[in-house]
Amino acid sequence: MAKLNSVLKLRGRVGNVVFCERGGKPYMRALPSEVRNPKTEKQELVRSKFRVAVEFYCRVKETPIRKIWNESAAGIAVNGYALHMKLNMKAFKGDGRIGDFSQMHFSAGTRQSVYDLEGRMDQEGRVELYWNNGTGKVCAEMDDRLGVIVIYGNREFVPMVVEGVEAQRRDERASFRVKREDGVKVHLYCFFVSEEGMKYSNSQYICL
């Protein structure tokens, strides 16, 4: 951008030159003769994945998951949508599906994650989770409540908060029920939330 020495106050565009003012001083700059937008295979893939990520958000924005994303975004992103796009873009494929369920995240924050998180599910859909709190834990975080979000393998774009989860971090175990269908994978995203419901741990993934 070049500084313009003139008594005339020019603003706007003339041809490919734009006249503007910054700090009370006039400037002029040239516009590029053409805008390049090469449609390489890599760029098209990124655009496709972006559209899929946006579609996923649109599917869940009227559910309780939106609130979790919005509250988790504090100090990380401007809002829940921005947090979702920041954390989950790499989980999607360009063909409109989730490519890697382990790369999905439904919460983020400073609350401590747990160790050795494991799970199993019986024939009736009863899930048992186990974890280890480790040593040197802050006592206040022992009251954190467990939250779980489930995605069924045959309904990738319908994540749901699991109802009936009544466990705290201190318990180091939890039991609840999900729907079970033969041959359908159950993807669980487990996280802990503070008593006031505003601070979260990063979600941790289990596939059953």
C-alpha positions as CSV (number, residue, x, y, z in Angstrom):
1,M,0.0,0.0,0.0
2,A,1.4,3.4,-1.0
3,K,0.9,6.7,0.8
4,L,-0.8,9.3,-1.3
5,N,0.3,13.0,-1.2
6,S,-2.7,15.0,-2.3
7,V,-5.1,17.7,-1.1
8,L,-8.0,15.7,-2.6
9,K,-9.8,13.3,-0.4
10,L,-10.3,10.3,-2.7
11,R,-12.1,7.2,-1.6
12,G,-13.3,4.2,-3.4
13,R,-12.2,2.2,-6.4
14,V,-10.9,3.4,-9.8
15,G,-10.1,0.5,-12.1
16,N,-7.9,-1.8,-10.1
17,V,-6.8,0.9,-7.7
18,V,-8.5,1.5,-4.3
19,F,-8.2,4.8,-2.5
20,C,-8.7,4.7,1.3
21,E,-7.8,6.5,4.5
22,R,-6.0,5.1,7.5
23,G,-5.2,7.2,10.5
24,G,-6.3,10.3,8.8
25,K,-3.9,9.8,5.9
26,P,-4.8,8.9,2.4
27,Y,-3.4,5.7,0.8
28,M,-3.8,3.8,-2.4
29,R,-3.4,0.2,-3.2
30,A,-3.7,-1.9,-6.3
31,L,-6.1,-4.9,-6.5
32,P,-4.8,-8.2,-7.9
33,S,-5.5,-8.5,-11.6
34,E,-7.1,-11.9,-10.9
35,V,-8.1,-14.0,-8.0
36,R,-6.6,-17.4,-8.1
37,N,-8.8,-20.3,-6.9
38,P,-7.1,-23.5,-8.1
39,K,-9.3,-26.5,-7.5
40,T,-6.6,-29.0,-6.6
41,E,-7.6,-32.4,-5.3
42,K,-6.3,-31.5,-1.8
43,Q,-8.2,-28.2,-1.7
44,E,-11.4,-29.8,-2.9
45,L,-11.0,-32.4,-0.1
46,V,-10.6,-29.7,2.5
47,R,-13.7,-27.9,1.2
48,S,-15.7,-31.1,1.3
49,K,-14.7,-32.0,4.8
50,F,-15.5,-28.4,5.9
51,R,-19.1,-28.8,4.5
52,V,-19.5,-32.2,6.2
53,A,-18.3,-30.7,9.5
54,V,-20.8,-27.8,9.2
55,E,-23.6,-30.3,8.4
56,F,-22.8,-32.3,11.5
57,Y,-23.0,-29.2,13.6
58,C,-26.3,-28.2,12.1
59,R,-27.7,-31.6,13.0
60,V,-26.8,-31.2,16.7
61,K,-27.2,-27.5,17.4
62,E,-30.7,-27.9,18.8
63,T,-29.6,-30.6,21.2
64,P,-27.9,-30.4,24.7
65,I,-24.6,-31.0,22.9
66,R,-24.6,-27.4,21.7
67,K,-24.6,-26.2,25.4
68,I,-21.6,-28.5,26.2
69,W,-19.6,-27.2,23.2
70,N,-20.5,-23.5,24.1
71,E,-19.4,-23.9,27.7
72,S,-16.3,-25.9,26.7
73,A,-15.3,-23.1,24.3
74,A,-14.5,-20.6,27.2
75,G,-10.8,-19.6,26.8
76,I,-10.4,-21.9,23.7
77,A,-12.7,-20.6,20.9
78,V,-15.2,-17.8,20.4
79,N,-18.2,-20.2,20.7
80,G,-19.2,-23.8,20.5
81,Y,-19.4,-23.8,16.7
82,A,-15.8,-22.6,16.4
83,L,-14.7,-25.1,19.0
84,H,-16.4,-28.0,17.0
85,M,-14.7,-26.9,13.8
86,K,-11.4,-26.5,15.4
87,L,-11.4,-29.9,17.1
88,N,-13.3,-32.1,14.7
89,M,-12.5,-31.2,11.1
90,K,-10.0,-34.1,10.8
91,A,-12.6,-36.6,12.0
92,F,-14.7,-36.2,8.8
93,K,-14.3,-37.5,5.3
94,G,-15.3,-35.6,2.2
95,D,-18.0,-38.2,1.3
96,G,-20.3,-37.0,4.0
97,R,-19.3,-39.5,6.7
98,I,-17.1,-39.7,9.8
99,G,-13.8,-41.2,8.9
100,D,-12.2,-41.5,12.3
101,F,-14.5,-41.6,15.3
102,S,-11.6,-41.5,17.7
103,Q,-10.8,-38.0,16.4
104,M,-14.2,-36.6,17.5
105,H,-14.4,-34.4,20.6
106,F,-17.5,-33.2,22.4
107,S,-16.0,-31.4,25.3
108,A,-12.7,-29.6,26.2
109,G,-11.3,-27.9,29.2
110,T,-9.0,-27.8,32.2
111,R,-10.7,-30.5,34.3
112,Q,-8.5,-33.5,34.7
113,S,-9.0,-36.5,32.4
114,V,-8.9,-39.9,33.9
115,Y,-6.5,-42.8,33.4
116,D,-6.9,-46.3,32.0
117,L,-10.5,-45.7,30.9
118,E,-12.0,-49.0,29.8
119,G,-15.5,-50.3,29.0
120,R,-17.5,-53.3,28.2
121,M,-21.1,-53.9,27.1
122,D,-23.3,-57.0,27.6
123,Q,-25.9,-58.5,25.3
124,E,-28.6,-56.3,26.9
125,G,-26.8,-53.0,26.2
126,R,-25.6,-52.6,29.8
127,V,-22.3,-50.6,29.7
128,E,-19.7,-50.8,32.5
129,L,-17.0,-48.2,32.6
130,Y,-13.9,-48.3,34.7
131,W,-11.1,-45.7,35.2
132,N,-8.2,-44.7,37.5
133,N,-7.9,-41.3,39.1
134,G,-4.2,-41.6,39.7
135,T,-2.5,-40.0,42.6
136,G,-2.3,-36.4,43.7
137,K,-5.8,-35.5,42.6
138,V,-7.4,-32.2,43.7
139,C,-10.2,-33.2,46.1
140,A,-12.6,-30.7,44.6
141,E,-12.5,-32.5,41.2
142,M,-13.6,-35.8,42.8
143,D,-17.1,-34.4,42.8
144,D,-17.1,-33.9,39.0
145,R,-20.0,-35.7,37.3
146,L,-19.5,-38.1,34.5
147,G,-21.1,-37.3,31.2
148,V,-21.4,-39.6,28.2
149,I,-22.3,-39.0,24.5
150,V,-23.0,-41.9,22.2
151,I,-22.9,-42.3,18.4
152,Y,-24.3,-45.5,16.9
153,G,-22.4,-46.7,13.9
154,N,-25.5,-46.8,11.8
155,R,-26.5,-43.2,12.7
156,E,-23.3,-41.3,12.5
157,F,-24.9,-37.8,12.5
158,V,-27.2,-38.4,15.5
159,P,-25.0,-38.1,18.6
160,M,-27.0,-38.2,21.8
161,V,-26.3,-37.5,25.5
162,V,-26.8,-40.8,27.4
163,E,-29.5,-40.5,30.0
164,G,-29.3,-42.1,33.4
165,V,-25.6,-41.8,34.0
166,E,-25.1,-41.3,37.7
167,A,-21.5,-41.4,38.6
168,Q,-18.8,-39.1,39.9
169,R,-15.1,-39.1,39.3
170,R,-14.4,-40.5,42.7
171,D,-16.4,-43.7,41.9
172,E,-13.9,-44.9,39.3
173,R,-16.7,-46.8,37.7
174,A,-20.1,-46.2,36.1
175,S,-23.0,-48.3,34.8
176,F,-25.7,-47.3,32.3
177,R,-27.6,-48.7,29.4
178,V,-27.5,-47.9,25.7
179,K,-29.3,-49.4,22.7
180,R,-27.6,-52.5,21.3
181,E,-27.9,-53.8,17.8
182,D,-26.0,-56.8,16.4
183,G,-23.1,-55.6,14.2
184,V,-23.5,-51.9,15.1
185,K,-20.6,-50.3,16.8
186,V,-21.2,-48.0,19.8
187,H,-18.9,-45.0,20.1
188,L,-18.8,-43.4,23.5
189,Y,-17.3,-40.0,24.4
190,C,-16.8,-39.7,28.2
191,F,-16.1,-36.5,30.0
192,F,-16.3,-34.9,33.5
193,V,-18.0,-31.7,34.4
194,S,-17.7,-29.6,37.6
195,E,-20.5,-29.4,40.1
196,E,-21.7,-26.0,38.8
197,G,-21.7,-27.5,35.3
198,M,-19.4,-24.9,33.6
199,K,-15.9,-26.6,33.6
200,Y,-15.2,-29.7,31.5
201,S,-12.5,-32.2,30.9
202,N,-11.5,-33.3,27.4
203,S,-13.7,-36.0,26.2
204,Q,-12.2,-39.5,26.0
205,Y,-13.2,-42.1,23.4
206,I,-14.2,-45.8,23.7
207,C,-15.6,-48.0,21.0
208,L,-17.7,-51.0,22.1
